[in-house]
Amino acid sequence: MWNSIDPNSSEANDRTTLSESLLGGGDSSGIPDQPIEEQVVFVDETGDNGGGDHASLLHTVGERQPNHWRDAWAALLFLVHQVAIFYLAFAWGVPALSYEYPAAPSDDNSNGGNHSTNGTGDFSGDDPSRYLDEKYTGEVEEGHLGGFLLLCFISSIGALLIGATAMSVMIRFAEKTIHFSLFFTVFCNVVVTISLALERHWLGFGVSAVCLVLVVLYTQQVWSRVPFAASNLLAALTAVQSNGGIVLVSLGVTVVVTLWTLVWILAAVGVYMKRADCDSGTCTTHTNGFFFLLLLLSYYWTSEVSKNVMHVTTAGTVGTWWFAPDEASTFCSPAISDSLCRATTFSLGSICFGSLLTAVLQLLHQMCRDLKRRSSAPSVLLCIVEFMLHILERLVSYFNKWAYIYVGLYGYNYLDSGRKVVTLFRERGWTTIINDQLVVRALFLVSLVIGALTGCLGLAFAGFTNWMSDFGAAATPLAFFIPFVCGLALSMIFLSVVESAVDTIIVSFAEAPLEFERNHPGLYTQMCQAWRLAFPDEFRL
């Protein structure tokens, strides 16, 4: 039986001294400036190190990189492409909005058709009430818009409050949250299977029954890992709650990306209209398709960059909480601003580099899907290529997720970060651990619950007000659906921060567990116990 070193022994004192040395000479982030060789030793009950696979493991802890631009070429290329998008939007897109289309030929006989007019806007030879309902006046249209906006605003505020409450509940019941997500998955599969059986849809029933068996087997297989996942989730939630401003940063990044999307649409319209021939109200474009491929690549690239900027910012904030909690213990802590500044300056090139790889694969995948759609006959080759691109895209995204944590923690460039995190997990033997998706599934379920509760809130407000009364029979579905979408979108934004924090916790625990023990002893003890039970062979502390 393998036990960790007694905290009162001389070995533990040596480890404490080593742990204290990790913070020496660092900046405000608390992450060490110099590489530290951390000797992790296993001893059995007789005091021997045991040899074999459980012998001492030597690992070099990452070092804080000096502040200078990394992968600068990628950042420069990204900024130049942004300048081009804004130029197209305002030089070509804005004039396109005021373009007057040539009028279609009108019928000389103004009274010759049911829909003809006499040039004054009055219907001739027809009953206007057939095409214009008298109740839809300008005042009612304003009511439509006002009620819609009010419902969206109230729903957004409600979703944020419900989300904050959900985070507090998850902190208290992290393990039960993951248990509930597993039970809910099984329950949904049971309901679908029974429904298909009652409908006598036997083919669907057979497929659903097989899926149900697989889900039950999966639940049984991962049940012992729930305490491990819960301990990581608890630590991540604690870090995010201690630095609540990171959620506002995430919302701010989302707003910026939304505004940029409007600019991108304007640029796309400008490119289309620049080479379009319009006649009789119909426009035909002669623009080379290559330009639209570049526009699509721009959209994918910017979306990936914004997502990864938030991922790196979260990693830096949680890393500071891990190494120097005094610098990351307030709502708007210095760790948040410092991490965001590094992510948008010195590490921007590394973020753009990895994001460009993902964006290119997304573009190729989309092109392959379009070719399949336009193909008159099924193509085996296209199916194979699409599958390979899909796998490559997922592999690069998965690699980026872990590499960017090292970028946020230490400021390494993109390639060095990827190599270091892969080496770390290989040395620790944690390949199985990082493939676990229990927390991700639990967070997705929490997002659905927040969306559903927000939808119920919208129904309640619609019942007490007349905001949606003008929508007639569609009022009740819309009163639920609009708040549901708002709640789901907002919850997925700030829970993505929690997901990034969980990934950072895993890397940090593999990288510097002694710092966790020194700065957060309660969480450290709980995590060690959970990890030892879930992964006794991989647990090396």
C-alpha positions in Angstrom: 0.0 0.0 0.0 1.3 3.4 -1.0 0.9 6.4 1.3 1.9 10.0 0.9 4.7 11.3 3.2 3.8 12.1 6.8 3.3 15.9 7.2 5.4 15.9 10.4 8.4 14.0 8.9 11.7 15.5 7.7 10.7 14.7 4.1 7.6 16.9 4.5 9.7 19.7 5.9 11.9 19.5 2.9 8.9 19.6 0.7 7.5 22.7 2.6 10.8 24.5 2.1 10.6 23.7 -1.6 7.0 24.8 -1.8 7.8 28.1 -0.2 10.6 28.6 -2.7 8.2 28.5 -5.6 6.9 32.0 -4.9 10.2 33.6 -4.6 11.1 36.3 -7.1 7.8 36.2 -9.0 5.7 39.1 -10.2 2.2 40.0 -8.9 0.8 36.8 -10.4 2.7 34.8 -7.8 3.9 32.3 -10.4 7.6 31.4 -10.1 10.1 33.2 -12.3 12.6 30.4 -12.2 12.2 26.7 -12.9 11.9 24.6 -9.8 12.6 20.8 -9.8 10.0 19.3 -7.6 10.9 15.9 -6.2 7.8 13.8 -5.6 8.6 10.8 -3.6 6.4 7.7 -2.7 7.1 5.7 0.4 5.4 2.6 1.6 4.6 1.8 5.2 8.2 0.6 5.9 9.7 3.9 4.7 11.2 2.6 1.5 10.6 4.4 -1.8 9.4 1.2 -3.4 11.2 1.5 -6.7 9.6 0.5 -9.9 6.8 2.7 -11.2 6.4 4.3 -7.8 9.9 5.5 -7.6 10.8 9.2 -7.3 9.6 11.3 -10.2 11.5 14.4 -11.2 9.5 17.2 -12.7 10.4 20.7 -13.7 7.8 23.3 -12.7 7.1 25.9 -15.3 8.7 29.4 -15.0 7.2 32.8 -15.5 8.2 34.2 -18.9 9.4 37.8 -19.3 6.9 40.2 -20.9 7.6 40.3 -24.6 5.6 39.5 -27.7 5.4 35.8 -28.6 4.3 34.4 -32.0 4.2 38.1 -33.0 3.7 37.2 -36.7 0.3 35.7 -35.9 -0.8 38.7 -33.9 0.3 41.0 -36.7 -1.5 39.0 -39.3 -4.7 39.0 -37.1 -4.6 42.8 -36.6 -4.0 43.5 -40.3 -6.9 41.3 -41.2 -9.1 43.2 -38.7 -8.1 46.5 -40.4 -9.1 45.0 -43.7 -12.5 43.9 -42.4 -13.2 47.3 -40.9 -12.1 49.0 -44.2 -14.5 46.8 -46.2 -17.3 47.4 -43.8 -17.1 51.2 -43.9 -15.7 51.8 -47.4 -18.0 49.3 -49.2 -20.6 48.1 -46.7 -22.0 51.5 -45.6 -22.5 52.8 -49.1 -24.2 49.5 -50.0 -26.9 50.2 -47.3 -27.9 53.3 -49.1 -27.9 51.8 -52.5 -31.2 52.3 -54.4 -32.3 49.3 -56.4 -33.7 49.9 -59.9 -37.4 49.7 -59.8 -39.1 46.7 -61.4 -41.3 47.5 -64.5 -44.8 48.5 -63.4 -48.0 47.7 -65.1 -49.2 50.6 -67.2 -52.8 49.7 -66.3 -53.0 50.8 -62.7 -56.4 49.2 -62.3 -55.5 46.0 -64.1 -54.5 43.8 -61.1 -55.4 43.1 -57.6 -52.1 44.4 -56.2 -51.5 47.4 -58.5 -51.3 50.9 -57.2 -51.8 54.4 -58.6 -48.5 55.7 -57.5 -49.7 57.2 -54.3 -49.6 54.1 -52.2 -53.3 53.5 -52.4 -54.6 50.1 -53.5 -56.8 50.3 -56.6 -59.4 47.8 -57.5 -58.8 45.8 -54.3 -59.8 45.8 -50.7 -56.9 47.1 -48.6 -58.1 45.2 -45.5 -57.1 41.9 -47.2 -53.4 43.0 -46.9 -53.3 45.3 -44.0 -55.0 44.4 -40.7 -56.4 47.5 -39.1 -55.1 46.6 -35.7 -51.4 46.8 -36.8 -50.9 50.5 -36.4 -47.6 52.3 -35.6 -48.5 52.3 -31.9 -49.0 48.6 -31.7 -45.7 48.0 -33.5 -43.9 50.1 -30.9 -45.7 48.0 -28.3 -44.4 44.8 -29.9 -40.8 46.0 -29.8 -41.1 47.5 -26.3 -42.5 44.3 -24.8 -40.0 42.2 -26.5 -37.0 44.3 -25.3 -38.4 44.5 -21.8 -38.8 40.7 -21.6 -35.2 40.2 -23.0 -33.8 42.6 -20.4 -35.7 41.2 -17.4 -34.7 37.7 -18.6 -31.1 38.6 -18.8 -31.0 40.0 -15.3 -32.9 37.0 -14.0 -30.5 34.6 -15.8 -27.5 36.3 -14.1 -29.1 36.1 -10.7 -30.2 32.5 -11.2 -26.7 31.7 -12.5 -25.1 33.2 -9.4 -27.4 31.2 -7.2 -26.6 28.1 -9.2 -22.9 28.6 -8.6 -23.4 28.9 -4.9 -25.5 25.7 -4.9 -22.9 23.8 -6.9 -20.2 24.8 -4.4 -22.3 23.3 -1.6 -23.5 20.3 -3.6 -20.8 19.7 -6.2 -20.9 15.9 -6.0 -24.7 15.8 -6.0 -24.7 18.0 -9.1 -22.7 15.5 -11.0 -24.7 12.6 -9.7 -27.9 14.4 -10.8 -26.4 14.9 -14.3 -25.8 11.2 -14.6 -29.3 10.3 -13.3 -30.9 12.8 -15.7 -29.1 11.4 -18.7 -30.3 7.9 -17.9 -33.8 9.2 -17.2 -34.0 11.0 -20.6 -32.9 7.8 -22.4 -35.6 5.8 -20.5 -38.3 8.3 -21.5 -37.2 8.3 -25.1 -37.1 4.5 -25.2 -40.5 4.0 -23.6 -42.0 6.7 -25.9 -40.7 4.9 -29.0 -42.1 1.6 -27.8 -45.5 3.1 -27.2 -45.5 4.6 -30.7 -44.5 1.2 -32.1 -41.5 2.7 -33.8 -39.4 -0.5 -33.4 -36.3 0.6 -35.3 -36.0 3.7 -33.2 -36.8 1.7 -30.1 -34.0 -0.7 -30.8 -31.4 2.1 -31.4 -32.7 3.9 -28.2 -32.5 0.7 -26.2 -28.9 0.1 -27.2 -28.1 3.7 -26.3 -29.8 3.2 -22.9 -27.7 0.2 -22.2 -24.5 2.0 -23.1 -25.5 5.0 -20.9 -26.2 2.7 -17.9 -22.8 1.0 -18.4 -21.0 4.3 -18.7 -22.7 5.6 -15.5 -21.7 2.5 -13.7 -18.1 2.8 -15.0 -17.6 6.5 -14.0 -19.5 6.4 -10.7 -16.4 6.0 -8.7 -14.9 9.1 -10.4 -17.6 11.4 -9.3 -15.8 12.5 -6.1 -12.7 13.3 -8.2 -14.7 15.4 -10.6 -16.6 17.1 -7.8 -13.3 18.1 -6.1 -12.1 19.7 -9.2 -15.4 21.5 -9.8 -15.4 22.7 -6.2 -11.9 24.2 -6.5 -12.7 25.8 -9.8 -16.0 27.3 -8.5 -14.2 28.6 -5.4 -11.6 30.3 -7.6 -14.2 31.9 -9.9 -16.3 33.0 -7.0 -13.2 34.7 -5.4 -12.7 36.5 -8.7 -16.3 37.2 -9.8 -15.3 40.0 -12.1 -14.0 37.3 -14.6 -17.6 36.6 -15.4 -18.2 40.3 -16.3 -15.1 40.1 -18.5 -16.6 37.1 -20.3 -19.8 39.0 -20.9 -17.8 42.0 -22.2 -15.9 39.8 -24.6 -19.2 38.4 -25.8 -20.6 41.9 -26.4 -17.5 42.9 -28.4 -17.7 39.8 -30.5 -21.4 40.5 -31.2 -20.6 44.1 -32.3 -17.8 42.8 -34.5 -20.2 40.3 -36.1 -22.3 43.2 -37.2 -19.2 44.8 -38.8 -18.3 41.5 -40.5 -21.9 41.3 -41.9 -21.5 44.8 -43.2 -18.2 43.9 -44.8 -19.7 40.8 -46.5 -22.6 42.9 -47.8 -20.1 45.5 -49.2 -18.1 42.8 -50.9 -21.2 41.3 -52.5 -22.6 44.6 -53.7 -19.3 45.9 -55.0 -19.4 43.5 -57.9 -23.1 43.0 -58.2 -25.2 43.9 -61.2 -28.7 45.0 -60.2 -31.5 45.2 -62.7 -35.2 45.2 -62.1 -34.8 44.6 -58.4 -32.6 41.5 -59.0 -28.9 41.5 -58.2 -26.3 39.1 -59.7 -22.8 39.1 -58.2 -19.6 38.4 -60.1 -17.4 38.3 -57.0 -14.8 35.6 -56.9 -15.8 32.9 -54.4 -12.3 33.1 -52.9 -13.2 36.4 -51.3 -16.1 34.9 -49.5 -13.9 32.0 -48.3 -11.5 34.6 -46.8 -14.5 36.3 -45.1 -15.6 33.0 -43.7 -12.1 32.3 -42.5 -12.1 35.7 -40.8 -15.3 34.9 -39.0 -14.0 31.5 -37.7 -10.7 33.0 -36.8 -12.1 35.9 -34.8 -14.6 33.7 -33.0 -11.8 31.3 -32.0 -9.5 34.1 -30.9 -12.2 35.7 -28.7 -13.0 32.3 -27.1 -9.4 31.6 -26.4 -8.6 35.0 -25.1 -11.2 34.3 -22.4 -9.7 30.8 -21.8 -6.2 32.2 -21.3 -7.5 35.1 -19.1 -9.3 32.5 -16.9 -6.2 30.3 -16.7 -4.1 33.3 -15.6 -6.6 34.4 -13.0 -7.0 30.9 -11.5 -3.2 30.4 -11.7 -2.7 33.5 -9.6 -5.4 32.2 -7.1 -3.4 29.0 -7.0 0.0 30.4 -6.4 -0.7 33.7 -4.7 -4.3 33.9 -3.4 -3.8 37.3 -1.8 -3.6 38.7 -5.4 -6.8 37.0 -6.5 -9.3 37.2 -3.7 -11.6 40.1 -4.6 -14.4 40.6 -7.2 -12.2 42.8 -9.4 -8.8 41.5 -8.3 -5.5 42.6 -10.0 -5.2 39.0 -11.3 -8.1 39.6 -13.6 -6.8 42.8 -15.2 -3.2 41.5 -15.4 -4.3 38.2 -17.0 -6.6 40.0 -19.5 -3.8 42.4 -20.4 -1.3 39.6 -21.0 -3.9 37.7 -23.1 -4.6 40.7 -25.3 -0.9 41.8 -25.7 2.1 39.6 -25.1 0.2 36.3 -25.5 -2.1 37.4 -28.3 0.2 36.0 -31.0 0.1 32.6 -29.3 -3.7 32.7 -29.2 -4.0 33.8 -32.8 -1.6 31.0 -33.9 -3.6 28.1 -32.4 -6.9 29.8 -33.3 -5.8 30.1 -37.0 -5.1 26.4 -37.2 -8.6 25.6 -35.8 -10.2 28.2 -38.1 -8.5 26.7 -41.3 -9.8 23.3 -40.4 -13.3 24.6 -39.7 -13.2 26.3 -43.1 -12.1 23.1 -44.9 -14.7 21.1 -43.0 -17.4 23.6 -44.1 -16.3 23.5 -47.7 -16.4 19.7 -47.7 -20.0 19.8 -46.3 -21.0 22.3 -49.0 -19.5 20.0 -51.7 -21.5 17.0 -50.3 -24.7 19.1 -50.4 -24.2 20.1 -54.0 -23.1 16.7 -55.2 -25.8 14.9 -57.2 -24.7 11.5 -56.0 -23.2 10.3 -52.7 -19.4 10.4 -52.7 -17.5 8.0 -50.5 -14.3 10.1 -50.9 -16.0 13.3 -49.6 -17.4 11.4 -46.6 -13.9 10.1 -45.7 -12.4 13.6 -46.1 -15.1 15.2 -44.1 -14.7 12.6 -41.3 -10.9 13.1 -41.3 -11.3 16.9 -41.1 -13.8 16.6 -38.3 -11.3 14.4 -36.3 -8.4 16.8 -37.0 -10.5 19.8 -36.0 -11.4 18.2 -32.7 -7.8 17.1 -32.0 -6.5 20.6 -32.6 -9.2 22.1 -30.4 -8.5 19.6 -27.7 -4.7 20.3 -27.9 -5.4 24.1 -27.8 -7.5 23.8 -24.7 -4.6 22.4 -22.6 -1.8 24.4 -24.4 -3.5 27.7 -23.7 -3.6 27.0 -20.0 0.2 27.0 -20.0 0.1 30.3 -22.0 -2.1 31.8 -19.3 -0.1 30.4 -16.4 3.4 31.2 -17.5 3.3 33.0 -20.8 5.0 30.4 -23.0 4.6 30.6 -26.8 2.0 28.3 -28.4 4.2 25.4 -29.5 6.2 25.3 -26.2 3.0 25.4 -24.2 1.7 22.4 -26.1 4.8 20.4 -25.6 5.1 21.1 -21.9 1.5 20.2 -21.0 1.7 17.0 -23.0 5.0 16.1 -21.3 3.5 16.9 -17.9 0.5 14.6 -18.3 2.6 11.8 -19.8 5.0 12.0 -16.9 2.2 12.0 -14.4 0.3 9.2 -16.2 -2.9 11.3 -16.3 -4.1 10.5 -19.8 -7.2 8.9 -18.4 -7.9 11.8 -16.0 -7.8 14.6 -18.7 -10.2 12.6 -20.9 -12.9 12.6 -18.2 -15.9 14.7 -19.2 -18.1 14.5 -16.1 -17.8 18.1 -15.2 -18.5 19.3 -18.8 -21.7 17.2 -18.9 -22.8 18.6 -15.5 -22.2 22.2 -16.5 -24.2 21.7 -19.7 -27.1 20.3 -17.6 -26.9 23.3 -15.3 -27.0 25.6 -18.3 -30.3 23.9 -19.4 -31.7 24.2 -15.9 -30.8 27.9 -15.8 -32.4 28.4 -19.2 -35.6 26.5 -18.2 -35.9 28.6 -14.9 -35.4 31.8 -16.9 -38.1 30.7 -19.3 -40.5 30.1 -16.4 -39.6 33.6 -15.1 -40.5 35.0 -18.5 -43.8 33.2 -18.4 -44.5 34.7 -15.0 -43.8 38.2 -16.1 -45.8 37.7 -19.3 -48.7 36.6 -17.1 -48.6 39.7 -14.9 -48.1 42.2 -17.7 -49.4 42.8 -21.2 -46.0 42.8 -22.8 -46.7 39.9 -25.1 -50.5 40.3 -25.5 -50.2 41.5 -29.1 -48.6 38.2 -30.2 -51.9 36.4 -29.8 -51.7 32.6 -29.6 -47.9 32.8 -29.9 -47.6 34.9 -26.7 -47.2 32.0 -24.3 -44.6 30.0 -26.3 -42.6 33.1 -27.1 -42.8 34.2 -23.4 -41.0 31.0 -22.5 -38.7 30.6 -25.5 -37.2 34.1 -25.6 -36.2 34.0 -21.9 -35.0 30.4 -22.3 -32.6 31.3 -25.1 -31.4 34.4 -23.1 -30.8 32.3 -20.0 -29.2 29.4 -21.9 -26.8 31.8 -23.8 -25.8 33.8 -20.7 -25.3 30.7 -18.5 -23.1 29.0 -21.2 -21.0 32.1 -21.3 -20.2 32.3 -17.6 -20.1 28.5 -17.1 -17.5 28.3 -19.9 -15.4 30.3 -17.4 -16.0 27.6 -14.8 -15.0 24.9 -17.4 -11.8 26.8 -18.2 -11.1 27.0 -14.4 -11.6 23.3 -14.0 -9.0 22.6 -16.7 -6.6 25.0 -15.1 -7.1 23.3 -11.7 -6.1 19.9 -13.3 -3.0 21.3 -14.9 -2.0 23.3 -11.7 -2.5 20.3 -9.5 -0.3 18.2 -11.8 2.2 21.1 -12.0 2.5 22.4 -8.5 0.4 20.4 -5.9 2.6 21.7 -3.0 1.4 25.3 -3.6 -2.2 24.1 -3.4 -1.5 22.5 -0.1 0.1 25.6 1.3 -2.5 28.1 0.1 -5.7 26.1 0.2 -5.2 23.2 2.6 -8.9 22.3 3.0 -9.4 22.0 -0.8 -6.1 20.2 -1.1 -7.0 17.5 1.4 -10.4 16.9 -0.2 -8.9 16.7 -3.7 -6.2 14.3 -2.6 -8.7 12.0 -1.0 -10.9 12.0 -4.1 -8.1 11.6 -6.6 -6.6 8.7 -4.6 -9.9 6.9 -4.6 -10.7 7.5 -8.3 -7.2 7.0 -9.8 -5.0 5.1 -7.3 -2.5 4.1 -10.0 -2.1 7.6 -11.5 -2.1 9.4 -8.1 1.5 10.4 -7.5 1.8 12.7 -4.6 
